[in-house]
């Protein structure tokens, strides 16, 4: 009698840590109304396999996706399945990218029964959707680590808001999502033992469609991070603390420190900063998720001013003449001016 292969959907316990998250470009949204669900490592009879990130129709208006995550406890790695709910809950502080920066979701929101997309972290291709612009700030502590706790994992703990979201009514993964994972479990190319952490099918435009123009492969090296032009993924901060190691710090997020200039907080949704082609926030795993159209400022070493004031010359600061902003000359009077009286000749 044949048995259906076991895969982790809700809870699974494994002795070996999952691989790092691969870097990939977010494929374009297939049509309005789809929400992005990030890729993740699942576990089956042959070990870890990659479930490609994909765009999915939510089961109902007003629901958001909380990604699943691997969490270390008592010497094992346990899978905590994702779910749909009115608010995004805890997902281990794992930075999946494209709006999922470790806490909450910055990729979009529901307004009046219509989902509006953050134009700074999504790839729309040629599809017309309702958008707004909101800056997604990233930092250099972001890594592509795929689990919480233990050696090398994120050290994040649930926030009060995430704890509240955990007690809300939840809807499990849709049939399309479940079928998507099942299809991935039967594709040998998605096994970590085969692709060595760089799957050829890293993300898809629609669930279960593993061939065609909507499929993107994992990429190597640092990711640029311009989300809506098809950049590599993520980009939001993973909490730093004990357990985080630079060993997994990226290839996909190893960018220099980036600081966004202080901006006036928007007073209404949709009043975020406008994009300006040519300026980007460097981010990335999986592909930040990066923001397009934002000027960046890299602080100088030691926090010094970019243009320090030169020191005064020997002798102290120059004197300022009354009624003027110019220093008083310290040299003798120029020719023609009144100088000191001449000395009398000796008799």
Secondary structure, 3 states (H helix, E strand, C coil): CCCCCCECCCEEEECCCCCCCCEEECCCCCCCCEEEECCEEEEECCEEEEECEEEEECCCCCCEEECCEEEEECCEEEEECCEEECCCCCCCCCCCECCECCCCCCCEEEECCEEEEECCCCCCCCCCCCEECCCCCCCCCCCCCCEECCCCCECCCCCHHHHHHHCCCCECCCHHHHHHHHHHHCCHHHEHHHHCCCCCCCEECCCCCCCCCCEECEECCCCCCCHHHCCECCCCCCCCCCCCCHHHCCCCCCCCCCEECCCCCCCCCCCCCCCCCCCECCCCCCCCCCCECCCEECCCHHHCCCCCCCCCCCCCCCCECCCCCCECCCCCCCCCCCCCCCCCCCC
